[in-house]
Amino acid sequence: MLSSSSSTPAQASNQQPPRALTFYMFDRAGTCLHYADFGRTRGVSEGAGTPKDEARLVFGLLFSLRTLTAALDPTA
């Protein structure tokens, strides 16, 4: 038997999902120069360890993306 939801699709579309925006600024060596978060509900220690660990992981992600895009670049 199917149960009906109490909210209609129109009501569900009006609700905004929670957003957590973070801003990192790194130098070329990978040192985090600036960090700011907006609307974050959980602290860093609850998720990824220390803020230093999280910054290191974000820089690694960006470095990997840069390497991948350089490898896919047809002009290089």
C-alpha positions in Angstrom: 0.0 0.0 0.0 1.4 3.4 -0.9 1.5 6.1 1.7 1.0 9.7 0.7 3.4 12.4 1.7 2.1 15.4 3.7 3.9 17.9 1.4 3.0 18.5 -2.2 5.7 18.8 -4.9 5.0 22.6 -5.0 5.6 22.9 -1.3 8.8 20.8 -1.5 10.2 23.0 -4.3 9.8 26.1 -2.2 12.1 24.8 0.5 15.8 25.7 0.2 18.3 23.0 1.0 20.8 23.9 3.7 24.0 25.3 2.2 27.5 25.2 3.7 29.9 27.4 1.7 33.6 27.4 2.5 36.3 29.6 0.9 40.0 28.6 0.9 42.9 30.6 -0.5 46.2 28.8 -1.1 49.6 29.8 -2.3 51.5 27.8 -4.9 53.2 25.7 -2.3 49.9 24.5 -0.8 49.9 26.7 2.3 46.4 27.8 3.3 46.5 31.6 3.4 42.9 32.3 4.2 39.8 30.2 5.3 36.2 31.4 5.8 33.0 29.4 6.2 29.4 30.5 5.8 26.5 28.6 7.1 28.4 25.5 8.3 26.4 23.5 10.8 29.0 21.0 11.8 32.5 21.9 13.0 35.6 20.6 11.2 36.6 18.4 14.1 33.3 16.4 13.7 33.9 15.7 10.1 37.5 15.7 8.7 39.8 15.9 11.7 41.5 19.2 12.2 41.1 22.3 10.1 44.7 21.8 8.9 43.8 18.3 7.7 40.8 19.6 5.9 42.8 22.4 4.2 45.3 19.8 3.1 42.6 17.5 1.6 41.0 20.4 -0.3 44.4 21.5 -1.7 45.0 17.9 -2.8 41.7 17.8 -4.5 42.4 21.0 -6.4 45.9 19.9 -7.3 44.5 16.6 -8.7 41.8 18.5 -10.7 44.5 20.8 -12.2 46.6 17.8 -13.2 43.6 16.1 -14.7 42.6 19.1 -16.7 46.1 19.6 -17.9 46.3 16.0 -19.1 43.0 16.4 -21.0 43.9 19.7 -22.6 44.1 19.2 -26.4 46.4 22.3 -26.9 49.2 21.1 -24.7 
